[in-house]
């Protein structure tokens, strides 16, 4: 998502693709494809905004990136890594991506093997969207209204952005009325009992997202970003159905209230000593509040505050080749609270130190990162402390106009969350009782991957990726029997192993068409030897497939179609069997691009209506069938207005359709 001239002296040691002509620039290799910079620790894309409708959003640009899958199910990298979204180096979300115009973006960085600098608990990848710094004053606004054909779904999103002097401000709020009707049948067999529960869940509620972001550019070398976000929802559930135990059947008639609030405040100050050296200071506050009131009252809360300082030095000359060094220190304090009185369940104080080095010589690039965590943890009255080393390494080799080969390893940590530790039994419905385990240990996640990428003529990219993920002491949901009751709980089970391979094809085709596909199998194995769990092992194959296809027609109309399919999701407590999901999005710009009409078709054909969870063991069999009709047709209308001001005195005023700067 970027468009900007490439500067060779800034990119020494990288592979840059700008056209079909091979050019030698000292230690730079220029090959194959436009606006792509292949670095050892990330891939940088500069998006050509002319490939998109005017005012198209950042999520549309992600659809065209190789190895990135964008669908209603989320954003994935290499088909299996969930992408954490960053904007200008600060944590963000997919909702905010939908509020950023493509012509606001300088570049997009896809980081497949991030170091612990992005978080010692981050087990996926990172997508960092870097916005352009605008110099002229402007004010612009959008108002979007949307409504769906079924289930009474509607919403609106006003947004505002302006720049004056050193201040650039962006804000939006998105509200959606969201109703669903879900049918669930659960059947459970043990050696002595049979239970069946049929539930119709009528869900009525709303959800909202909000952002306030301010950037202060004091000088060319100093800026400050302040950002605050909120995400809230409230859903009222009305359950009706039956519960059968043996030969006896009883009615089920209940209500439930589900509420969630997530709030964050972020600060980033950056000072550039020169074009190769910078210092960043970051601060973050996060508040998570979840309340579910049904047969029992379940209330959990997380409060977290952190501070971080990061130093980066590029272009260090080592034996006539460039070396890059990053040093980082972060301090995190986190509290877990439960119950109606927000009683303290646990607290963690985490001290993290990280160092990364990248070096390039003769086409061979190395990226090494080492993180050290010390965690002081209190759960109830028990206090423990533990040390963790978190290495990350990438070894890459590239041949001009041929291929790039990359070998990667990463170790990350997962600490048990508030619901995992809470020892109180929550009765979410008559057949779903959940209890945490305050004796859980953190888990270490290991991943080894090998990937090959090749850019060929006519803007085609081919890739092949093989990976192996392994854990011992994995934190997993388990099924246990306690005094004749089947309870979902958590434990550090014996092991988890996932091995997979996938291939991708990405291409820009004539007539403004694009294709982005990825497909591959994986084998999953979860086992809990020696555990008291009712299910001791679950394993099997899964197939992942993604296809994104789209086009832009006559500079005013675009269409994007995505197909997402993950045949099975495995865990120790069962296997989810899912069906393909197909989504279609059509947009048209009218009135000199001031008005955009959108038609979004979710779950086209209704294929993914049914999901099945199967659990089979020696002493327990369970089958849950969930039917949720997600298929819907939504119409949206967006209107834009505002002004852009020339920075010189007496400059002309430009209105309406010309307000977006290039």
Secondary structure, 3 states (H helix, E strand, C coil): CCCCCCCHHHHCCCEEECCCCCEEECCEEECCCCCEEECCCCEEECCCHHHCCCCCEHHHHHCCCCCEEEECCEEEECCCEEEEEEECCEECCHHHHCCCEHHHEEEEEEECCCCHHHCCCCCCEEEEEEECCCCCEEEEEEEEEEEECCCCCEEEEEEEEEEECCEEEEEEEEEEEEEEEEEEEEEEEECCCEEEEEEEEEEEEEEEEEEEEEEEEEECCEEEEEEEEEEEEEEEEEEEEEEEECCEEEEEEEEEEEEEEEEEEEEEEEEEEECCEEEEEEEEEEEEEEEEECCCEEEEEEEEEEEEEEEEEEEEEECCEEEEEEEEEEEEEEEEEECCCCEEEEEEEEEEEEEEEEEEECCEEEEEEEEEEEEEEEECCEEEEEEEEEEEEEEEEEECCCEEEEEEEEEEEECCCHHHHCCCEEEEECCEEEECCCCCCCEEEEEEEEEEEEEECCCEEEEEEEEEEEEECCEEEEEEEECCEEEEEEEECCEEEEEEEEEEEEEEEHHHEEEEEEEEEEEEEEECCCCCCCCCEEEEEEEEEEEEEEEEECCCEEEEEEEEEECEEEECCEEEECCCEEEEEEEEEECCCCEEEEEEEECCCCHHHEEEEEEECCCEEEEEEEEECCCEEEEEEEEEEEEEECCCCCCCEEEHHHCCCC
